[in-house]
Amino acid sequence: MREAHPTDEWQMKSNVKDDVCYAQPKTLEQRLAIANDFTKRFNYPLPFGVDDMSNAANDAYAAWPERLYVIDESGRVAYRGGMGPFKYNPKEVRDWLASRYGEVKHQETKIEEKGLQKSAGKPEEKSQTSK
Amino acid sequence: MRKTLLWIAISFSALVFVAFIGLSLMAGSPKDALYMVRYALPHMHRGNLKVGDVAPDARLVALNGFDHFRIREGSSGKPLVLVFGSFT
């Protein structure tokens, strides 16, 4: 989806510090290049999709700049997170999943980025990520 | 009449000023507040999707740029966590 803090709009100091500096994509190829950089840089392990330039997925889910959803087994929205960044709350999703499906077993997943190593829990549920 | 209009203008200006201060605190600085209003607010939407609604099965592009798939494709009766965001 649209970049939240591109260099030609509202860039933040943290983008420069973290070397995440991109202009707002004007073509799908540019958007895909950023998505590929993200997945490669973090060795991202989950299924990943990119919204096309019509922003159809974003419009359908009111997802920008970031938002979390859980879709249940019947294909209905079971959980709708708040609009990020202020109401973007992964812990709330984990708690929601635990209360509905039982405690989620986590396996340690190393996310490596330029020498930094972060440890992140990977839920057993299949996750789909859209950028 | 002019006095009323003057007070309305003063009150409105004070409201705008207070809102700008609030936004500046929330965003981090006055510059960030301006950029938030210019670049972020036009794209932030609450949307109409509610818990219990059928999840829109929008089409996404795979990372290779050629393949496409539907959001719910492949979940086959399992719950699905959707994480929307951008790199920046």
Backbone of each chain as ProteinMPNN parsed JSONL, in Angstrom:
{"seq_chain_A": "MREAHPTDEWQMKSNVKDDVCYAQPKTLEQRLAIANDFTKRFNYPLPFGVDDMSNAANDAYAAWPERLYVIDESGRVAYRGGMGPFKYNPKEVRDWLASRYGEVKHQETKIEEKGLQKSAGKPEEKSQTSK", "coords_chain_A": {"N_chain_A": [[0.824, -1.183, 0.0], [0.267, 2.397, -0.008], [3.195, 4.243, 0.83], [3.933, 5.315, 4.13], [5.698, 7.192, 5.135], [7.334, 8.513, 3.053], [10.233, 9.818, 1.26], [9.558, 12.064, -0.214], [7.358, 13.078, 0.974], [6.056, 12.951, 4.056], [8.609, 12.459, 5.608], [10.367, 10.823, 8.228], [12.705, 11.241, 10.95], [13.488, 8.813, 11.915], [13.304, 7.175, 9.707], [15.519, 7.878, 8.199], [17.53, 7.245, 9.977], [17.176, 4.485, 10.156], [17.716, 3.797, 7.609], [15.62, 3.64, 5.72], [14.549, 4.809, 3.197], [12.568, 5.979, 0.811], [11.011, 7.258, -2.106], [7.562, 8.176, -2.645], [5.948, 5.522, -4.208], [5.13, 5.548, -7.662], [4.506, 3.78, -9.518], [3.586, 0.328, -9.991], [5.808, -1.296, -10.138], [7.736, 0.137, -8.714], [6.583, 0.038, -6.19], [6.632, -2.687, -5.732], [9.377, -3.081, -5.667], [10.111, -1.867, -3.266], [8.682, -3.494, -1.49], [9.95, -5.937, -1.943], [12.501, -5.295, -1.069], [11.974, -4.944, 1.629], [11.112, -7.562, 2.453], [13.406, -9.029, 1.892], [15.348, -7.766, 3.41], [14.527, -8.213, 6.015], [14.305, -10.894, 5.969], [11.741, -11.986, 5.692], [9.265, -14.129, 6.858], [6.585, -14.751, 6.269], [3.555, -15.314, 4.261], [3.062, -12.96, 1.633], [1.665, -10.099, 0.185], [1.104, -7.553, -2.284], [-0.573, -4.522, -2.515], [-2.23, -3.331, -5.394], [-1.816, -0.495, -7.672], [-4.281, 0.658, -7.694], [-5.077, 0.601, -5.172], [-6.919, -1.149, -4.031], [-7.2, -3.124, -2.005], [-6.486, -1.683, 0.254], [-8.508, 0.271, 0.236], [-10.743, -1.363, 0.615], [-10.327, -2.378, 3.147], [-9.777, -0.201, 4.712], [-7.123, 0.327, 5.491], [-4.788, 1.863, 5.671], [-2.6, 3.843, 7.733], [-1.586, 1.524, 8.846], [-2.91, -1.557, 9.888], [-4.57, -4.183, 11.646], [-6.183, -7.292, 11.101], [-8.346, -10.056, 11.826], [-9.507, -12.762, 10.104], [-12.14, -14.997, 10.183], [-12.858, -18.594, 10.158], [-15.027, -18.817, 8.505], [-14.74, -16.826, 6.717], [-15.367, -14.311, 7.531], [-15.033, -11.034, 9.029], [-13.459, -11.196, 12.031], [-12.001, -9.939, 13.919], [-11.137, -6.594, 14.238], [-8.615, -4.418, 14.111], [-7.469, -1.269, 15.522], [-6.807, 1.914, 13.888], [-3.531, 2.383, 12.789], [-0.732, 4.584, 13.577], [-1.249, 4.728, 16.26], [-3.254, 3.141, 17.332], [-2.515, 0.639, 16.668], [-2.098, -2.556, 17.521], [-0.502, -5.238, 18.148], [-0.303, -6.972, 20.342], [-2.853, -7.034, 21.365], [-4.103, -8.475, 19.375], [-2.794, -10.938, 19.611], [-3.682, -11.651, 22.177], [-6.4, -11.759, 21.657], [-6.518, -13.868, 19.809], [-5.583, -15.912, 21.425], [-7.612, -16.057, 23.304], [-9.721, -16.881, 21.763], [-8.913, -19.125, 20.27], [-7.337, -20.548, 21.937], [-4.215, -20.816, 23.713], [-1.525, -19.689, 21.763], [1.004, -21.474, 20.222], [4.277, -20.478, 20.091], [7.02, -20.213, 17.911], [10.429, -19.538, 17.941], [11.5, -17.002, 15.854], [14.025, -15.763, 13.962], [14.653, -12.512, 13.085], [16.592, -10.877, 10.974], [18.524, -8.004, 10.487], [20.807, -6.099, 9.055], [22.852, -6.826, 10.885], [21.541, -6.482, 13.237], [19.61, -8.309, 15.503], [16.481, -9.476, 15.987], [14.017, -10.975, 17.984], [11.152, -12.654, 17.196], [7.81, -13.653, 17.761], [6.151, -16.268, 16.107], [3.05, -16.909, 15.124], [1.053, -19.868, 14.976], [-1.129, -19.766, 13.326], [-1.951, -19.169, 9.947], [-0.619, -16.381, 8.413], [-1.204, -13.421, 6.557], [0.336, -10.971, 4.775], [0.048, -7.672, 3.779], [1.403, -5.226, 1.786]], "CA_chain_A": [[0.0, 0.0, 0.0], [1.031, 3.652, -0.031], [4.172, 4.429, 1.898], [3.452, 6.272, 5.121], [6.68, 8.254, 5.376], [8.325, 8.548, 1.975], [11.147, 10.973, 1.267], [8.959, 13.239, -0.856], [6.177, 13.53, 1.714], [6.298, 13.149, 5.489], [9.692, 11.583, 6.052], [10.702, 10.974, 9.641], [14.13, 11.037, 11.243], [13.733, 7.377, 12.118], [13.503, 6.562, 8.388], [16.907, 8.114, 7.82], [18.352, 6.474, 10.919], [17.055, 3.055, 9.829], [17.983, 3.635, 6.176], [14.393, 3.243, 5.02], [14.272, 6.06, 2.493], [11.998, 5.755, -0.518], [9.974, 8.195, -2.551], [6.25, 7.518, -2.788], [5.894, 4.837, -5.499], [4.115, 5.989, -8.62], [4.208, 2.624, -10.354], [3.572, -0.94, -9.262], [7.186, -1.794, -10.089], [8.398, 0.814, -7.596], [6.004, -0.485, -4.952], [7.155, -4.049, -5.582], [10.8, -3.002, -5.295], [10.168, -1.587, -1.822], [8.21, -4.695, -0.792], [11.006, -6.947, -2.026], [13.585, -4.865, -0.179], [11.519, -5.235, 2.999], [11.115, -9.004, 2.748], [14.776, -9.533, 1.873], [16.118, -7.194, 4.503], [14.127, -8.843, 7.268], [14.122, -12.327, 5.752], [10.363, -12.066, 6.18], [8.886, -15.53, 6.641], [5.147, -14.997, 6.099], [2.997, -14.982, 2.937], [3.147, -11.512, 1.469], [1.043, -9.59, -1.023], [1.246, -6.109, -2.498], [-1.766, -3.874, -3.069], [-1.856, -2.707, -6.667], [-1.858, 0.961, -7.63], [-5.65, 1.127, -7.474], [-5.24, 0.563, -3.712], [-8.213, -1.809, -3.781], [-7.212, -3.785, -0.695], [-6.499, -0.619, 1.256], [-9.835, 0.874, 0.263], [-11.705, -2.32, 1.162], [-10.069, -2.625, 4.571], [-9.405, 1.059, 5.38], [-5.955, -0.218, 6.175], [-3.651, 2.783, 5.767], [-1.238, 3.434, 7.391], [-1.365, 0.135, 9.244], [-4.077, -2.071, 10.615], [-4.589, -5.637, 11.809], [-7.484, -7.949, 11.043], [-8.411, -11.516, 11.843], [-10.636, -13.296, 9.346], [-12.403, -16.311, 10.774], [-12.912, -19.752, 9.26], [-16.119, -18.663, 7.541], [-14.429, -15.726, 5.815], [-15.911, -13.04, 8.043], [-14.134, -10.276, 9.897], [-13.674, -11.594, 13.423], [-11.325, -8.926, 14.737], [-10.683, -5.439, 13.465], [-7.78, -3.567, 14.946], [-7.603, 0.171, 15.324], [-5.938, 2.509, 12.878], [-2.192, 2.675, 13.265], [0.117, 3.811, 14.482], [-1.6, 4.877, 17.673], [-4.115, 2.046, 17.786], [-1.996, -0.606, 16.086], [-1.81, -3.257, 18.764], [-0.324, -6.678, 17.932], [-0.556, -7.748, 21.572], [-4.297, -7.23, 21.459], [-4.431, -9.572, 18.454], [-2.325, -12.188, 20.232], [-4.606, -11.968, 23.269], [-7.678, -12.123, 21.051], [-6.353, -15.21, 19.244], [-5.458, -16.862, 22.533], [-8.915, -16.24, 23.956], [-10.655, -17.552, 20.855], [-8.415, -20.419, 19.768], [-6.427, -21.135, 22.906], [-2.861, -20.27, 23.677], [-0.837, -19.948, 20.507], [2.394, -21.902, 20.406], [5.203, -19.644, 19.319], [8.367, -20.708, 17.686], [11.313, -18.393, 17.791], [11.889, -16.683, 14.485], [15.036, -14.707, 13.96], [14.543, -11.509, 12.032], [17.904, -10.254, 10.944], [18.598, -6.812, 9.644], [22.055, -5.353, 9.194], [23.567, -7.144, 12.114], [20.645, -6.45, 14.383], [18.793, -9.505, 15.571], [15.299, -9.331, 16.824], [13.322, -12.241, 18.123], [9.718, -12.401, 17.059], [6.981, -14.835, 17.833], [5.437, -16.561, 14.864], [1.898, -17.707, 15.477], [0.824, -21.017, 14.116], [-2.105, -19.419, 12.313], [-1.375, -18.619, 8.73], [-0.783, -14.934, 8.332], [-1.057, -12.854, 5.225], [0.762, -9.603, 4.968], [-0.144, -6.847, 2.604], [2.13, -3.956, 1.829]], "C_chain_A": [[0.874, 1.254, 0.0], [2.044, 3.676, 1.108], [3.661, 5.511, 2.855], [4.405, 7.464, 5.28], [7.755, 8.273, 4.292], [9.135, 9.847, 2.006], [10.51, 12.235, 0.703], [7.658, 13.672, -0.178], [6.583, 13.74, 3.178], [7.38, 12.179, 5.966], [10.023, 11.859, 7.513], [12.192, 10.702, 9.845], [14.441, 9.559, 11.373], [13.923, 6.653, 10.789], [14.959, 6.702, 7.946], [17.821, 7.255, 8.68], [18.35, 4.992, 10.538], [17.322, 2.762, 8.354], [16.766, 3.061, 5.443], [13.888, 4.481, 4.289], [13.814, 5.772, 1.063], [11.049, 6.895, -0.843], [8.649, 7.431, -2.669], [6.186, 6.844, -4.157], [4.782, 5.383, -6.384], [3.75, 4.863, -9.575], [4.222, 1.367, -9.482], [4.984, -1.493, -9.117], [7.933, -1.154, -8.906], [7.881, 0.286, -6.258], [6.533, -1.892, -4.678], [8.622, -4.035, -5.147], [10.94, -2.744, -3.799], [9.751, -2.825, -1.028], [9.28, -5.776, -0.805], [12.185, -6.587, -1.14], [13.226, -5.201, 1.267], [11.649, -6.725, 3.318], [12.539, -9.564, 2.763], [15.553, -9.031, 3.082], [15.798, -7.872, 5.831], [13.969, -10.351, 7.141], [12.713, -12.72, 6.189], [9.749, -13.429, 5.848], [7.423, -15.778, 6.272], [4.683, -14.707, 4.665], [2.791, -13.474, 2.81], [2.498, -11.101, 0.155], [1.163, -8.086, -1.082], [-0.053, -5.581, -3.104], [-1.377, -3.218, -4.394], [-2.115, -1.2, -6.596], [-3.276, 1.521, -7.544], [-5.97, 1.164, -5.978], [-6.542, -0.116, -3.295], [-8.274, -2.448, -2.401], [-7.259, -2.738, 0.42], [-7.888, 0.003, 1.367], [-10.849, -0.067, 0.917], [-11.558, -2.475, 2.67], [-9.761, -1.35, 5.365], [-8.127, 0.837, 6.18], [-4.834, 0.785, 6.422], [-3.701, 3.596, 7.049], [-0.899, 2.021, 7.855], [-2.571, -0.313, 10.072], [-4.009, -3.598, 10.627], [-6.022, -6.153, 11.75], [-7.302, -9.435, 11.322], [-9.686, -11.897, 11.095], [-10.896, -14.703, 9.863], [-12.573, -17.384, 9.691], [-14.0, -19.611, 8.202], [-15.892, -17.487, 6.589], [-15.023, -14.399, 6.259], [-14.883, -12.349, 8.929], [-14.449, -10.643, 11.345], [-13.045, -10.586, 14.377], [-10.899, -7.802, 13.803], [-9.887, -4.534, 14.387], [-8.003, -2.1, 14.647], [-6.617, 0.67, 14.286], [-4.573, 2.817, 13.488], [-1.806, 4.117, 13.005], [-0.363, 3.805, 15.923], [-2.458, 3.726, 18.197], [-3.74, 0.715, 17.137], [-1.455, -1.435, 17.242], [-1.692, -4.768, 18.554], [-0.612, -7.525, 19.173], [-2.05, -8.024, 21.744], [-4.741, -8.377, 20.545], [-4.008, -10.909, 19.048], [-3.282, -12.611, 21.342], [-5.949, -12.427, 22.72], [-7.606, -13.544, 20.5], [-6.292, -16.254, 20.354], [-6.813, -17.119, 23.181], [-9.875, -17.015, 23.057], [-10.205, -18.962, 20.475], [-7.518, -21.135, 20.765], [-5.047, -20.54, 22.738], [-2.165, -20.661, 22.379], [0.599, -20.354, 20.803], [3.277, -21.037, 19.518], [6.505, -20.386, 19.103], [9.23, -19.498, 17.403], [11.69, -18.196, 16.332], [12.885, -15.536, 14.537], [14.776, -13.772, 12.788], [15.839, -10.719, 12.037], [17.892, -9.04, 10.033], [19.87, -6.062, 9.979], [22.712, -5.589, 10.552], [22.702, -7.103, 13.346], [19.824, -7.713, 14.375], [17.651, -9.246, 16.522], [14.623, -10.682, 16.883], [11.834, -11.963, 18.074], [8.962, -13.706, 17.12], [6.254, -15.037, 16.523], [4.244, -17.435, 15.21], [1.693, -18.848, 14.507], [-0.192, -20.698, 13.032], [-1.398, -18.851, 11.093], [-1.638, -17.122, 8.686], [-0.535, -14.47, 6.918], [-0.688, -11.406, 5.431], [0.604, -8.837, 3.674], [0.6, -5.558, 2.77], [1.587, -3.017, 0.79]], "O_chain_A": [[2.101, 1.155, 0.008], [1.777, 3.189, 2.207], [3.039, 6.488, 2.437], [3.975, 8.591, 5.527], [8.936, 8.075, 4.574], [8.778, 10.819, 2.672], [10.873, 13.345, 1.091], [6.941, 14.531, -0.692], [7.378, 14.63, 3.479], [7.087, 11.197, 6.648], [9.962, 13.001, 7.968], [12.843, 10.036, 9.04], [15.52, 9.104, 10.993], [14.615, 5.637, 10.731], [15.549, 5.773, 7.395], [18.756, 6.623, 8.187], [19.385, 4.328, 10.588], [17.174, 1.626, 7.901], [16.88, 2.123, 4.654], [12.922, 5.116, 4.711], [14.611, 5.366, 0.217], [10.372, 7.428, 0.036], [8.629, 6.205, -2.777], [6.35, 7.517, -5.175], [3.666, 5.643, -5.936], [2.799, 4.978, -10.349], [4.791, 1.351, -8.39], [5.32, -2.09, -8.094], [8.67, -1.831, -8.19], [8.648, 0.109, -5.312], [6.841, -2.241, -3.539], [9.052, -4.874, -4.356], [11.794, -3.339, -3.142], [10.376, -3.168, -0.025], [9.498, -6.453, 0.2], [12.799, -7.462, -0.529], [14.063, -5.681, 2.031], [12.23, -7.097, 4.338], [12.849, -10.461, 3.547], [16.317, -9.774, 3.698], [16.68, -8.079, 6.664], [13.55, -11.016, 8.089], [12.525, -13.664, 6.956], [9.72, -13.833, 4.685], [7.056, -16.918, 5.988], [5.331, -13.952, 3.941], [2.395, -12.806, 3.765], [2.765, -11.707, -0.882], [1.307, -7.421, -0.056], [-0.564, -6.128, -4.081], [-0.309, -2.616, -4.498], [-2.579, -0.693, -5.574], [-3.458, 2.723, -7.345], [-7.003, 1.693, -5.569], [-7.185, 0.291, -2.328], [-9.282, -2.331, -1.705], [-7.984, -2.894, 1.403], [-8.383, 0.232, 2.471], [-11.71, 0.373, 1.679], [-12.541, -2.678, 3.382], [-9.511, -1.42, 6.568], [-8.06, 1.119, 7.377], [-4.007, 0.569, 7.307], [-4.792, 4.017, 7.433], [-0.002, 1.39, 7.296], [-3.154, 0.455, 10.838], [-3.452, -4.213, 9.717], [-6.946, -5.535, 12.279], [-6.234, -9.997, 11.082], [-10.781, -11.427, 11.406], [-9.973, -15.51, 9.967], [-12.449, -17.121, 8.495], [-13.912, -20.211, 7.131], [-16.746, -17.185, 5.754], [-15.165, -13.474, 5.459], [-13.993, -12.982, 9.498], [-15.562, -10.427, 11.823], [-13.508, -10.409, 15.504], [-10.37, -8.041, 12.717], [-10.429, -3.957, 15.33], [-8.637, -1.736, 13.657], [-5.715, -0.052, 13.861], [-4.472, 3.427, 14.553], [-2.506, 4.81, 12.267], [0.067, 2.972, 16.721], [-2.389, 3.384, 19.377], [-4.549, -0.21, 17.071], [-0.465, -1.059, 17.871], [-2.661, -5.5, 18.757], [-1.101, -8.65, 19.07], [-2.455, -9.093, 22.201], [-5.636, -9.149, 20.89], [-4.754, -11.887, 18.999], [-3.651, -13.782, 21.44], [-6.562, -13.358, 23.242], [-8.527, -14.336, 20.7], [-6.87, -17.335, 20.242], [-7.128, -18.247, 23.56], [-10.749, -17.728, 23.551], [-11.022, -19.877, 20.372], [-6.996, -22.211, 20.472], [-4.753, -19.856, 21.757], [-2.212, -21.816, 21.955], [1.316, -19.671, 21.535], [3.024, -20.899, 18.322], [7.013, -21.081, 19.983], [8.818, -18.561, 16.719], [12.144, -19.126, 15.665], [12.605, -14.474, 15.093], [14.691, -14.207, 11.639], [16.139, -9.99, 12.982], [17.316, -9.063, 8.945], [19.996, -5.465, 11.048], [23.074, -4.649, 11.26], [23.08, -7.629, 14.392], [19.381, -8.147, 13.312], [17.829, -8.86, 17.677], [14.664, -11.445, 15.918], [11.321, -11.132, 18.824], [9.408, -14.73, 16.601], [5.795, -14.077, 15.903], [4.422, -18.602, 15.558], [2.116, -18.786, 13.353], [-0.145, -21.275, 11.946], [-0.391, -18.151, 11.199], [-2.763, -16.67, 8.901], [0.253, -15.062, 6.18], [-1.346, -10.695, 6.191], [0.987, -9.311, 2.604], [0.45, -4.868, 3.779], [2.067, -1.891, 0.665]]}, "seq_chain_B": "MRKTLLWIAISFSALVFVAFIGLSLMAGSPKDALYMVRYALPHMHRGNLKVGDVAPDARLVALNGFDHFRIREGSSGKPLVLVFGSFT", "coords_chain_B": {"N_chain_B": [[-23.4, 43.371, 15.664], [-20.969, 43.247, 14.27], [-19.32, 42.878, 16.411], [-20.08, 40.368, 17.305], [-19.324, 38.769, 15.122], [-16.592, 39.205, 15.261], [-15.969, 37.945, 17.693], [-16.656, 35.353, 17.054], [-14.743, 34.827, 15.117], [-12.42, 35.073, 16.657], [-12.817, 32.985, 18.491], [-12.86, 30.79, 16.769], [-10.267, 30.928, 15.716], [-8.825, 30.47, 18.044], [-9.614, 27.846, 18.586], [-8.54, 26.514, 16.361], [-5.854, 26.994, 16.838], [-5.45, 25.651, 19.279], [-6.043, 23.058, 18.417], [-3.974, 22.705, 16.62], [-1.763, 22.8, 18.317], [-2.287, 20.517, 19.817], [-2.13, 18.536, 17.792], [0.55, 18.903, 17.112], [1.829, 18.034, 19.415], [1.026, 15.387, 19.361], [2.067, 14.483, 16.932], [4.73, 15.116, 17.12], [6.177, 17.43, 16.404], [5.705, 20.875, 15.301], [6.186, 20.933, 12.518], [5.86, 18.261, 11.823], [3.186, 18.068, 12.441], [2.017, 19.684, 10.488], [2.739, 18.245, 8.183], [1.411, 15.913, 8.734], [-1.245, 16.707, 8.512], [-1.25, 17.431, 5.849], [-0.29, 15.173, 4.382], [-1.016, 12.735, 5.62], [-3.615, 12.668, 6.887], [-5.531, 12.874, 4.712], [-5.539, 10.279, 3.769], [-6.288, 8.604, 5.742], [-8.778, 6.577, 6.804], [-11.737, 5.61, 8.436], [-13.394, 3.645, 7.473], [-15.965, 1.245, 6.49], [-16.11, -1.328, 7.255], [-17.087, -3.919, 9.402], [-16.915, -5.951, 12.383], [-17.967, -9.216, 11.777], [-18.826, -8.77, 9.231], [-18.604, -9.957, 5.836], [-15.378, -10.713, 4.792], [-13.656, -8.618, 2.6], [-12.51, -9.846, -0.475], [-10.066, -8.947, -1.725], [-7.801, -8.458, -4.478], [-4.395, -9.233, -4.609], [-0.979, -8.486, -5.48], [1.654, -10.687, -6.162], [5.027, -10.96, -4.878], [6.722, -11.326, -7.021], [5.669, -9.829, -8.996], [4.186, -10.703, -11.135], [2.347, -12.757, -10.595], [-0.944, -13.072, -9.227], [-3.155, -13.032, -6.43], [-5.974, -13.841, -4.348], [-6.97, -12.34, -1.261], [-8.111, -14.098, 0.644], [-7.5, -16.458, -0.418], [-6.417, -19.753, -0.258], [-6.566, -19.922, 2.482], [-8.459, -21.67, 3.252], [-10.688, -22.406, 5.177], [-9.36, -21.904, 7.518], [-8.429, -19.702, 10.231], [-7.332, -16.362, 9.504], [-4.756, -14.078, 9.703], [-4.428, -10.724, 9.013], [-2.03, -8.417, 8.153], [-1.606, -5.197, 7.632], [0.409, -2.729, 6.136], [3.179, -0.443, 5.527], [6.578, -0.12, 4.338], [7.895, 2.19, 5.174]], "CA_chain_B": [[-23.181, 42.328, 14.663], [-19.529, 43.14, 14.011], [-18.701, 42.346, 17.626], [-20.351, 38.923, 17.299], [-18.449, 38.165, 14.112], [-15.225, 39.268, 15.79], [-15.827, 36.9, 18.712], [-16.672, 34.058, 16.355], [-13.427, 34.676, 14.481], [-11.43, 34.833, 17.72], [-13.047, 31.641, 19.025], [-12.437, 29.837, 15.746], [-8.8, 30.952, 15.674], [-8.335, 29.812, 19.257], [-9.827, 26.409, 18.399], [-7.545, 26.029, 15.391], [-4.56, 27.039, 17.511], [-5.41, 24.544, 20.247], [-5.984, 21.812, 17.644], [-2.622, 22.599, 16.049], [-0.864, 22.437, 19.418], [-2.561, 19.103, 20.112], [-1.554, 17.741, 16.7], [2.012, 18.997, 17.204], [2.245, 17.146, 20.499], [0.777, 14.009, 18.941], [2.936, 14.123, 15.809], [6.134, 15.268, 17.501], [6.641, 18.806, 16.229], [4.788, 21.612, 14.413], [6.4, 20.527, 11.127], [5.204, 16.959, 11.673], [1.733, 18.296, 12.454], [1.658, 20.179, 9.144], [2.861, 17.136, 7.237], [0.337, 14.959, 9.035], [-2.476, 17.239, 7.923], [-1.142, 17.46, 4.382], [-0.024, 13.893, 3.724], [-1.569, 11.539, 6.266], [-5.061, 12.708, 7.142], [-6.381, 12.566, 3.553], [-5.546, 8.843, 3.456], [-6.743, 7.845, 6.91], [-10.226, 6.411, 6.775], [-12.258, 4.613, 9.388], [-13.971, 2.553, 6.696], [-17.286, 0.766, 6.914], [-16.036, -2.749, 7.576], [-17.356, -4.184, 10.814], [-16.815, -7.349, 12.797], [-19.131, -9.973, 11.32], [-18.982, -8.584, 7.78], [-17.795, -10.814, 4.97], [-14.096, -10.045, 4.525], [-13.443, -8.363, 1.169], [-11.486, -10.738, -1.008], [-9.349, -8.112, -2.693], [-6.719, -9.114, -5.203], [-3.058, -8.704, -4.33], [0.077, -8.869, -6.417], [2.757, -11.404, -5.512], [6.289, -10.213, -4.892], [7.395, -11.415, -8.325], [5.061, -8.829, -9.87], [3.409, -11.328, -12.213], [1.232, -13.543, -10.063], [-1.94, -12.402, -8.398], [-3.95, -13.953, -5.623], [-6.989, -13.211, -3.506], [-6.539, -12.298, 0.131], [-8.528, -15.273, 1.409], [-7.114, -17.647, -1.167], [-5.475, -20.644, 0.42], [-6.768, -20.056, 3.93], [-9.287, -22.883, 3.291], [-11.363, -22.718, 6.421], [-8.551, -21.597, 8.707], [-8.398, -18.26, 10.494], [-6.294, -15.669, 8.757], [-4.369, -12.785, 10.286], [-3.989, -9.785, 7.983], [-1.201, -7.32, 8.683], [-1.456, -4.174, 6.592], [1.376, -1.699, 6.491], [4.163, -0.114, 4.511], [7.937, -0.221, 4.89], [8.303, 3.414, 5.862]], "C_chain_B": [[-21.687, 42.116, 14.407], [-18.815, 42.53, 15.206], [-18.89, 40.826, 17.692], [-19.432, 38.208, 16.324], [-17.001, 38.13, 14.594], [-14.993, 38.152, 16.804], [-15.842, 35.507, 18.078], [-15.304, 33.795, 15.725], [-12.357, 34.369, 15.517], [-11.57, 33.414, 18.262], [-12.558, 30.584, 18.045], [-10.91, 29.751, 15.677], [-8.219, 30.232, 16.884], [-8.485, 28.299, 19.147], [-8.794, 25.809, 17.463], [-6.175, 25.964, 16.051], [-4.412, 25.868, 18.483], [-5.296, 23.207, 19.517], [-4.587, 21.607, 17.081], [-1.609, 22.212, 17.126], [-1.04, 20.955, 19.747], [-1.945, 18.189, 19.057], [-0.026, 17.734, 16.765], [2.538, 18.071, 18.292], [2.117, 15.692, 20.068], [1.793, 13.589, 17.877], [4.417, 14.266, 16.149], [6.664, 16.674, 17.378], [5.639, 19.539, 15.346], [4.93, 21.201, 12.948], [5.702, 19.184, 10.863], [3.685, 17.108, 11.648], [1.253, 18.772, 11.08], [1.678, 19.053, 8.118], [1.772, 16.1, 7.468], [-0.966, 15.406, 8.38], [-2.429, 17.142, 6.395], [-1.087, 16.064, 3.764], [-0.739, 12.689, 4.341], [-3.097, 11.585, 6.371], [-5.916, 12.399, 5.912], [-6.483, 11.073, 3.258], [-6.016, 7.992, 4.62], [-8.255, 7.787, 6.902], [-10.65, 5.361, 7.789], [-12.825, 3.419, 8.649], [-15.294, 2.078, 7.271], [-17.272, -0.689, 7.368], [-16.234, -2.957, 9.078], [-17.118, -5.66, 11.105], [-18.107, -8.058, 12.413], [-19.392, -9.827, 9.835], [-18.15, -9.627, 7.03], [-16.516, -10.056, 4.612], [-13.924, -9.837, 3.028], [-12.291, -9.222, 0.66], [-10.701, -10.024, -2.102], [-8.187, -8.885, -3.308], [-5.392, -8.426, -4.897], [-2.077, -9.198, -5.382], [1.17, -9.585, -5.623], [4.047, -10.62, -5.682], [7.007, -10.279, -6.238], [6.788, -10.452, -9.351], [4.184, -9.402, -10.964], [2.168, -12.042, -11.689], [0.31, -12.672, -9.225], [-2.647, -13.444, -7.557], [-4.946, -13.153, -4.795], [-6.575, -13.318, -2.039], [-6.883, -13.588, 0.883], [-8.146, -16.577, 0.733], [-6.131, -18.483, -0.349], [-5.688, -20.774, 1.907], [-7.674, -21.252, 4.231], [-9.811, -23.242, 4.682], [-10.541, -22.499, 7.672], [-8.634, -20.094, 8.976], [-7.183, -17.62, 9.823], [-6.012, -14.33, 9.439], [-3.863, -11.906, 9.148], [-3.224, -8.649, 8.65], [-0.979, -6.344, 7.543], [-0.433, -3.136, 7.055], [2.247, -1.363, 5.306], [5.534, -0.161, 5.154], [8.297, 1.028, 5.691], [7.359, 3.754, 6.994]], "O_chain_B": [[-21.202, 40.987, 14.336], [-17.852, 41.777, 15.061], [-17.981, 40.093, 18.083], [-18.838, 37.179, 16.648], [-16.279, 37.159, 14.366], [-13.954, 37.491, 16.783], [-15.129, 34.604, 18.516], [-14.779, 32.684, 15.793], [-11.494, 33.519, 15.299], [-10.575, 32.721, 18.468], [-11.923, 29.606, 18.437], [-10.336, 28.665, 15.592], [-7.25, 29.483, 16.769], [-7.599, 27.552, 19.56], [-8.241, 24.741, 17.727], [-5.426, 25.008, 15.854], [-3.386, 25.187, 18.505], [-4.547, 22.326, 19.939], [-4.072, 20.489, 17.061], [-0.713, 21.403, 16.886], [-0.062, 20.23, 19.933], [-1.313, 17.186, 19.389], [0.614, 16.713, 16.512], [3.559, 17.407, 18.116], [2.98, 14.866, 20.366], [2.315, 12.474, 17.915], [5.262, 13.612, 15.537], [7.518, 17.082, 18.165], [4.804, 18.9, 14.705], [3.941, 21.124, 12.219], [5.051, 18.993, 9.837], [2.986, 16.383, 10.94], [0.224, 18.322, 10.577], [0.769, 18.918, 7.299], [1.272, 15.486, 6.525], [-1.689, 14.61, 7.78], [-3.421, 16.818, 5.743], [-1.743, 15.794, 2.758], [-1.034, 11.723, 3.637], [-3.779, 10.638, 5.982], [-6.937, 11.723, 6.043], [-7.411, 10.642, 2.573], [-6.129, 6.773, 4.487], [-8.931, 8.813, 6.984], [-9.98, 4.343, 7.963], [-12.748, 2.293, 9.141], [-15.689, 2.453, 8.375], [-18.291, -1.22, 7.81], [-15.635, -2.27, 9.904], [-17.119, -6.501, 10.206], [-19.202, -7.567, 12.686], [-20.089, -10.646, 9.237], [-17.132, -10.109, 7.527], [-16.565, -8.903, 4.183], [-14.035, -10.793, 2.261], [-11.236, -9.31, 1.289], [-10.681, -10.453, -3.255], [-7.668, -9.836, -2.723], [-5.289, -7.2, -4.924], [-2.316, -10.189, -6.073], [1.558, -9.139, -4.543], [4.142, -9.729, -6.526], [7.805, -9.4, -6.563], [7.329, -10.28, -10.443], [3.5, -8.649, -11.657], [1.084, -11.942, -12.266], [0.723, -11.689, -8.61], [-2.725, -14.611, -7.94], [-4.779, -11.954, -4.573], [-5.911, -14.274, -1.637], [-6.074, -14.107, 1.652], [-8.428, -17.662, 1.241], [-5.145, -17.97, 0.179], [-5.076, -21.628, 2.549], [-7.655, -21.784, 5.341], [-9.42, -24.248, 5.273], [-10.966, -22.864, 8.769], [-8.88, -19.308, 8.061], [-6.154, -18.262, 9.611], [-6.927, -13.554, 9.712], [-2.968, -12.305, 8.403], [-3.711, -8.011, 9.584], [-0.246, -6.637, 6.598], [-0.42, -2.727, 8.216], [2.085, -1.917, 4.219], [5.647, -0.232, 6.377], [8.921, 0.942, 6.748], [7.555, 4.756, 7.681]]}, "name": "protein", "num_of_chains": 2, "seq": "MREAHPTDEWQMKSNVKDDVCYAQPKTLEQRLAIANDFTKRFNYPLPFGVDDMSNAANDAYAAWPERLYVIDESGRVAYRGGMGPFKYNPKEVRDWLASRYGEVKHQETKIEEKGLQKSAGKPEEKSQTSKMRKTLLWIAISFSALVFVAFIGLSLMAGSPKDALYMVRYALPHMHRGNLKVGDVAPDARLVALNGFDHFRIREGSSGKPLVLVFGSFT"}
